[in-house]
Amino acid sequence: MANNENFFERVYEVARLIPEGKVTSYGAIAKYLGAARSARMVGWAMNGSSLKEDVPAHRVVNKAGILTGKHHFDGTNLMQQLLENEGVVVIDNQIQNLEKHFWDPFEELSE
């Protein structure tokens, strides 16, 4: 369990760096952390992030820009509302112009 907790904390560290108005994917975070096949584990970390107020979990979506984690937020459309408050357009639970809003930690944080 300690390894999962450590991985989860690393996921939260990356998520905290996502700029307002940008989104990334579970897979992009996993790839950045050197665990490219662990997108699902990143999802589990994000599911548990509700206990951490400083983790902007609403900015993490699936690779197609679909709000797959929305049911983990209080309220019916809270995830969408939070994104729209940051200028991200969401239609039918999918981010529009994903390439415009996509933030790739591998590109942005790697030297």
URNOR-V221932 format. One line per field, one symbol per residue. burial: b if it has 16 or more other C-alpha atoms within 10 Angstrom, else e. A space follows every 50 residues. Layout:
burial: ???
//
This chain:
burial: eeeeeebbebbbebbeebeebbbbbbbbbbbbbeeeebbebbbebbbebe eeeebbbbbbbbbebbbbbbebeeeeeebbbebeeeebbbeeebbbebee bbbbbeeeeee
//
